């Protein structure tokens, strides 16, 4: 029973509730004002009537022996005047009709008339209506003068009718105006609701999602409360669209990652399986025929085991790289200490010279060490990966220059080469996992495609950033890390 009224109230729209509230409030005010005005006017009219009765009474020519009709005939007050006299001649009553003639009146037709008490009184005269009477007493006589209250009643009735009509008409006009104003004021809110409904109907959990629905600009005026709601919804939809796009990109990258990881693991596993079957086949043939030389079987088995070992090492390196990336993502792999980035670059370039004797390696560092807080082994891996990338993807004779400096409060490791540059189509995805310029994934053209992604993960874990700028004849990888001032303690720790 108690829940039914609440459900009924909830069915009312905001517009209906606002109109009802405003009109009801204004109605109470207008009715109160109307009643107050009517009461005041009626009081004023009665005071005027009392004054007219007093003037009529003062205008009468009275003597102790005259009857009421004779007094009215001599004095001729205004029409409607009623006179009741009680003197030596006895009680008598008369009034002046609408034609101005004096008419005798039976006192018995006057109800509840205080003829013996001075003061004001209201009485009803049969056939004439209600009268306002004033009783004036004197020794051996009394005189009651009155005027009809029909004019006061008529004016009061007209006032009440006028106020009622004006109030009703005003409320109807007010309701129409309020409905129009509220409808226009709530139009942006309806637009917000319609936009939200259209967005809610979109399949946001499937495939590529682009939320094109927005609240129109004219409904997003931040100077109004409703406009602020529209603006907030548009901002929310922008964030949701960005999040959905990021989620879609992450899903696509995850699918590509799984496919690439599967491809990279499938190749060594297939090799291991093939060489294992080859070894077993040679052994079985030798055992079944008894003709194969033991040395040939041993040689075949040895070669197969070497290939199995090589593929196992390749698969192990891939799994370790994937594990390293996972640990870097969790932030549990780095061990911090003071690192001399200058010495680290010197060692990395020295290793690169041995591995790439057909390249020209240039080292440009200052005499003063550049100290950073970081993991020495992982930062060395970053430099080694970048130098290996320059060695593998540039032709013989390419000059590779390594620079270490401090700029704008950051330690900068820069590796530049004058090779052919990076294909513009893969620059944006260069640091993604398994990103390679050669889609065939031949082993001759590079590694697994995890080197640069590992470098970025390590640099990001140190609170730094890595960027690349490339064009034909110039490619530069730049690593920026938070630097700290050099000190003897730092140098000794490094």
ZAMARGU-4260 file (C-alpha; in steps of 0.2 Angstrom, whole numbers, plus 5000, padded with zeros to 4 digits):
<rodrens>
0) 5000/5000/5000 | 5014/5012/5004 | 5024/5009/4989 | 5010/5013/4977 | 5010/5032/4979
5) 5029/5033/4977 | 5028/5024/4961 | 5015/5036/4955 | 5025/5051/4960 | 5040/5044/4951
10) 5030/5043/4935 | 5028/5062/4934 | 5041/5070/4923 | 5052/5084/4930 | 5043/5097/4919
15) 5026/5092/4926 | 5032/5093/4944 | 5040/5110/4941 | 5024/5117/4933 | 5013/5109/4947
20) 5025/5116/4960 | 5026/5134/4953 | 5007/5135/4949 | 5002/5129/4966 | 5014/5141/4975
25) 5008/5156/4964 | 4990/5150/4967 | 4991/5151/4985 | 4999/5168/4984 | 4985/5175/4972
30) 4971/5167/4982 | 4978/5174/4999 | 4980/5191/4991 | 4963/5191/4983 | 4955/5186/5000
35) 4965/5199/5009 | 4960/5212/4996 | 4942/5208/4997 | 4942/5209/5015 | 4950/5226/5015
40) 4938/5232/5002 | 4923/5226/5011 | 4929/5234/5027 | 4931/5251/5017 | 4914/5249/5009
45) 4906/5246/5026 | 4915/5261/5034 | 4908/5272/5019 | 4891/5265/5022 | 4892/5269/5040
50) 4897/5287/5036 | 4882/5288/5024 | 4870/5282/5037 | 4877/5295/5049 | 4875/5309/5036
55) 4857/5303/5032 | 4853/5303/5051 | 4860/5320/5053 | 4850/5327/5039 | 4834/5322/5047
60) 4822/5335/5054 | 4816/5327/5070 | 4803/5331/5083 | 4795/5321/5097 | 4777/5321/5090
65) 4781/5316/5071 | 4780/5299/5064 | 4793/5291/5053 | 4784/5294/5036 | 4782/5313/5041
70) 4800/5315/5045 | 4806/5307/5029 | 4794/5317/5019 | 4801/5333/5027 | 4819/5329/5026
75) 4820/5319/5009 | 4836/5309/5012 | 4843/5298/4998 | 4834/5283/4991 | 4834/5267/5001
80) 4834/5276/5018 | 4825/5267/5032 | 4819/5276/5047 | 4812/5269/5063 | 4805/5281/5077
85) 4799/5277/5094 | 4792/5293/5102 | 4777/5300/5110 | 4767/5296/5095 | 4772/5278/5097
90) 4783/5267/5086 | 4783/5270/5067 | 4794/5265/5052 | 4795/5271/5034 | 4808/5270/5020
95) 4811/5279/5003 | 4809/5267/4988 | 4818/5267/4972 | 4806/5280/4965 | 4810/5292/4979
100) 4793/5290/4987 | 4790/5288/5006 | 4783/5271/5010 | 4776/5266/5027 | 4784/5250/5034
105) 4777/5238/5047 | 4789/5236/5061 | 4786/5218/5062 | 4794/5215/5046 | 4811/5221/5053
110) 4820/5206/5061 | 4832/5207/5076 | 4832/5226/5076 | 4839/5233/5093 | 4827/5248/5094
115) 4831/5251/5112 | 4850/5251/5112 | 4862/5264/5104 | 4875/5259/5092 | 4877/5250/5075
120) 4867/5234/5070 | 4863/5224/5055 | 4845/5218/5051 | 4835/5210/5038 | 4819/5219/5032
125) 4807/5207/5023 | 4804/5212/5005 | 4819/5225/5006 | 4834/5215/5010 | 4848/5218/5023
130) 4851/5235/5031 | 4864/5243/5040 | 4856/5252/5055 | 4862/5265/5068 | 4852/5267/5084
135) 4852/5284/5092 | 4843/5286/5109 | 4836/5301/5118 | 4825/5303/5133 | 4807/5297/5130
140) 4812/5293/5112 | 4824/5283/5100 | 4828/5284/5081 | 4835/5271/5070 | 4842/5276/5053
145) 4848/5263/5040 | 4854/5261/5022 | 4853/5244/5012 | 4869/5234/5011 | 4865/5228/4994
150) 4878/5240/4986 | 4892/5233/4998 | 4887/5215/4994 | 4886/5219/4976 | 4903/5227/4975
155) 4910/5213/4986 | 4903/5200/4975 | 4910/5209/4959 | 4927/5210/4967 | 4927/5192/4972
160) 4921/5187/4955 | 4934/5198/4946 | 4948/5191/4957 | 4943/5173/4954 | 4942/5176/4936
165) 4958/5185/4935 | 4967/5173/4946 | 4960/5158/4936 | 4965/5166/4920 | 4982/5172/4927
170) 4986/5154/4933 | 4982/5147/4916 | 4993/5160/4907 | 5006/5157/4920 | 5005/5138/4918
175) 5007/5140/4899 | 5022/5152/4901 | 5030/5141/4914 | 5027/5126/4903 | 5035/5135/4888
180) 5050/5141/4898 | 5053/5125/4907 | 5052/5115/4891 | 5064/5126/4883 | 5076/5126/4898
185) 5075/5107/4899 | 5077/5104/4880 | 5096/5102/4883 | 5093/5089/4896 | 5082/5080/4884
190) 5096/5081/4872 | 5108/5074/4884 | 5096/5060/4888 | 5093/5056/4870 | 5112/5055/4867
195) 5115/5044/4882 | 5101/5032/4876 | 5109/5031/4859 | 5126/5028/4866 | 5119/5015/4878
200) 5111/5005/4863 | 5128/5004/4855 | 5138/4987/4856 | 5152/4994/4865 | 5159/4977/4870
205) 5162/4971/4852 | 5175/4975/4839 | 5181/4992/4834 | 5171/5005/4843 | 5169/5023/4839
210) 5157/5034/4849 | 5151/5047/4836 | 5136/5053/4847 | 5138/5069/4856 | 5127/5082/4864
215) 5125/5097/4852 | 5136/5112/4855 | 5121/5123/4858 | 5116/5112/4873 | 5133/5112/4881
220) 5133/5130/4888 | 5144/5129/4904 | 5135/5145/4911 | 5119/5134/4914 | 5118/5119/4925
225) 5110/5109/4911 | 5123/5114/4899 | 5136/5109/4912 | 5128/5091/4912 | 5129/5091/4893
230) 5147/5097/4893 | 5152/5084/4906 | 5143/5070/4896 | 5153/5075/4880 | 5169/5075/4890
235) 5164/5058/4897 | 5161/5051/4880 | 5178/5057/4874 | 5186/5048/4888 | 5176/5032/4885
240) 5180/5033/4866 | 5198/5035/4870 | 5198/5021/4883 | 5189/5009/4870 | 5201/5014/4857
245) 5216/5010/4868 | 5207/4994/4873 | 5205/4989/4855 | 5223/4993/4851 | 5229/4983/4866
250) 5218/4968/4861 | 5225/4969/4843 | 5243/4970/4850 | 5239/4955/4862 | 5233/4945/4847
255) 5248/4950/4837 | 5259/4946/4852 | 5252/4929/4854 | 5253/4925/4836 | 5271/4932/4835
260) 5276/4922/4851 | 5268/4906/4844 | 5277/4909/4828 | 5294/4912/4837 | 5291/4896/4848
265) 5285/4885/4834 | 5300/4887/4824 | 5313/4880/4836 | 5300/4867/4843 | 5298/4861/4825
270) 5317/4860/4823 | 5319/4851/4839 | 5306/4838/4834 | 5313/4836/4816 | 5331/4833/4822
275) 5325/4822/4836 | 5315/4811/4823 | 5330/4811/4811 | 5342/4805/4825 | 5330/4791/4830
280) 5327/4786/4812 | 5346/4784/4809 | 5348/4774/4825 | 5333/4763/4820 | 5339/4760/4803
285) 5356/4755/4809 | 5349/4743/4822 | 5337/4735/4809 | 5350/4733/4795 | 5365/4730/4805
290) 5375/4738/4790 | 5377/4756/4794 | 5394/4761/4801 | 5393/4766/4819 | 5403/4782/4815
295) 5391/4788/4802 | 5376/4785/4815 | 5386/4794/4828 | 5390/4809/4817 | 5372/4811/4812
300) 5366/4810/4830 | 5379/4823/4835 | 5374/4835/4822 | 5356/4833/4826 | 5360/4836/4845
305) 5369/4851/4840 | 5355/4858/4830 | 5343/4853/4845 | 5354/4863/4857 | 5355/4878/4846
310) 5336/4878/4844 | 5334/4876/4862 | 5345/4890/4866 | 5335/4901/4854 | 5319/4896/4862
315) 5327/4899/4879 | 5332/4916/4874 | 5315/4920/4868 | 5306/4914/4884 | 5319/4924/4895
320) 5315/4940/4885 | 5297/4937/4887 | 5299/4934/4905 | 5310/4950/4907 | 5297/4960/4899
325) 5283/4953/4910 | 5294/4957/4926 | 5298/4975/4919 | 5279/4978/4917 | 5277/4973/4935
330) 5291/4984/4940 | 5300/4970/4950 | 5316/4967/4939 | 5326/4983/4942 | 5340/4984/4955
335) 5345/5002/4958 | 5363/5009/4961 | 5373/5024/4955 | 5378/5020/4937 | 5391/5029/4927
340) 5383/5031/4910 | 5399/5036/4902 | 5408/5021/4907 | 5393/5010/4902 | 5393/5018/4884
345) 5412/5015/4882 | 5410/4997/4887 | 5395/4994/4875 | 5404/5002/4860 | 5419/4991/4864
350) 5409/4976/4863 | 5400/4982/4847 | 5417/4985/4838 | 5421/4967/4841 | 5405/4961/4834
355) 5404/4973/4820 | 5421/4975/4812 | 5414/4981/4796 | 5406/4996/4804 | 5414/5012/4809
360) 5411/5015/4828 | 5413/5033/4835 | 5412/5037/4854 | 5409/5055/4859 | 5409/5057/4878
365) 5415/5071/4890 | 5429/5068/4902 | 5417/5071/4917 | 5406/5055/4920 | 5387/5056/4919
370) 5379/5048/4934 | 5362/5041/4935 | 5352/5030/4947 | 5348/5014/4939 | 5351/4996/4936
375) 5368/4994/4928 | 5365/4978/4919 | 5349/4983/4912 | 5355/5000/4906 | 5370/4991/4898
380) 5357/4980/4889 | 5348/4995/4882 | 5365/5002/4875 | 5369/4985/4868 | 5352/4982/4860
385) 5353/4999/4852 | 5370/4996/4845 | 5366/4979/4839 | 5351/4986/4830 | 5362/4998/4821
390) 5374/4985/4817 | 5361/4972/4810 | 5350/4984/4800 | 5364/4995/4792 | 5376/4990/4778
395) 5394/4988/4780 | 5404/5004/4781 | 5390/5013/4791 | 5396/5026/4804 | 5388/5023/4821
400) 5391/5038/4834 | 5387/5036/4852 | 5386/5051/4863 | 5383/5054/4881 | 5379/5071/4889
405) 5369/5080/4902 | 5355/5092/4895 | 5341/5101/4903 | 5344/5091/4919 | 5343/5074/4911
410) 5356/5061/4906 | 5356/5058/4887 | 5362/5043/4878 | 5362/5046/4859 | 5366/5033/4846
415) 5366/5040/4828 | 5370/5031/4811 | 5371/5037/4793 | 5363/5021/4786 | 5347/5020/4775
420) 5335/5025/4788 | 5319/5016/4795 | 5304/5012/4784 | 5291/5026/4789 | 5277/5013/4789
425) 5285/5004/4805 | 5292/5020/4814 | 5276/5021/4825 | 5276/5003/4830 | 5295/5001/4831
430) 5295/4999/4850 | 5281/4986/4850 | 5284/4968/4854 | 5289/4957/4839 | 5290/4973/4828
435) 5301/4969/4813 | 5304/4977/4796 | 5304/4960/4788 | 5287/4952/4789 | 5294/4935/4784
440) 5304/4934/4800 | 5319/4926/4792 | 5333/4923/4804 | 5345/4932/4793 | 5337/4948/4794
445) 5337/4951/4813 | 5331/4943/4829 | 5314/4940/4837 | 5309/4959/4837 | 5309/4961/4856
450) 5326/4970/4858 | 5318/4988/4856 | 5303/4984/4866 | 5314/4978/4880 | 5325/4994/4879
455) 5309/5004/4880 | 5303/4994/4895 | 5319/4996/4904 | 5320/5015/4901 | 5302/5018/4906
460) 5306/5008/4922 | 5319/5020/4926 | 5307/5035/4924 | 5315/5040/4907 | 5310/5039/4889
465) 5317/5033/4872 | 5313/5041/4855 | 5318/5039/4837 | 5320/5051/4823 | 5324/5044/4806
470) 5326/5049/4788 | 5337/5042/4774 | 5355/5044/4779 | 5351/5049/4797 | 5344/5038/4811
475) 5345/5043/4829 | 5339/5034/4845 | 5339/5045/4860 | 5338/5039/4878 | 5334/5052/4891
480) 5336/5047/4910 | 5334/5058/4926 | 5351/5063/4930 | 5359/5068/4947 | 5374/5078/4951
485) 5391/5069/4951 | 5399/5065/4968 | 5414/5055/4974 | 5402/5042/4982 | 5393/5040/4966
490) 5409/5038/4956 | 5415/5025/4968 | 5399/5015/4968 | 5398/5015/4949
</rodrens>
